[in-house]
Amino acid sequence: MFSGLFQPLHLIIILVIVVIIFGAGKLPEIGDGLAKGIKSFKKGMADIKDEKDEPSSKPSENKEEKKS
């Protein structure tokens, strides 16, 4: 059903439609915004993975941090 969905001609047509809708001047801004969003998502996923991998601290240490 979707075997020939992303042929080169289809991708060119999609690119032309995007240029018509947004204009050539807006495309770099859209690309920058998309890149920043992807970087932020990857950083968030890495932070979550790091938090998950860190061993949990002792309960007494957590109490001292809360008092400060």
C-alpha positions in Angstrom: 0.0 0.0 0.0 2.8 2.5 0.9 5.6 0.9 -1.1 6.2 3.8 -3.5 5.2 6.6 -1.1 8.5 8.5 -0.9 9.8 8.5 -4.4 12.1 11.4 -5.5 9.3 13.0 -7.5 7.0 13.0 -4.6 9.6 14.6 -2.3 10.2 17.4 -4.9 6.5 18.1 -5.2 6.2 18.3 -1.4 9.2 20.7 -1.3 7.6 22.9 -3.9 4.3 23.0 -2.0 6.2 24.0 1.2 8.1 26.8 -0.6 4.8 28.1 -2.0 3.1 28.0 1.4 5.9 29.4 3.6 8.0 31.3 1.1 11.7 30.9 0.5 12.6 33.5 3.2 10.8 31.7 6.0 12.4 28.2 5.4 15.7 28.9 7.2 13.7 30.2 10.3 11.5 27.1 10.2 14.6 24.9 9.9 16.3 26.6 12.8 13.3 26.2 15.0 12.9 22.6 14.1 16.6 21.9 14.8 16.4 23.7 18.2 13.3 21.6 19.1 15.1 18.4 18.1 18.2 19.3 20.2 16.0 20.2 23.2 14.2 16.9 22.9 17.4 14.9 22.7 18.9 16.8 25.7 15.7 16.1 27.7 15.9 12.4 26.8 19.5 12.3 27.8 18.8 14.0 31.1 16.1 11.6 31.9 18.4 8.7 31.1 21.1 10.1 33.3 18.7 10.6 36.2 17.6 7.0 35.8 21.1 5.6 35.6 22.4 7.5 38.7 22.2 5.5 42.0 19.8 6.9 44.5 21.3 8.8 47.3 20.9 8.0 51.0 17.8 9.2 52.7 19.8 11.1 55.3 21.6 13.1 52.6 18.2 14.1 51.1 17.0 15.5 54.5 20.1 17.6 54.8 19.6 19.1 51.4 16.0 20.0 52.1 17.0 21.9 55.3 19.5 24.1 53.5 
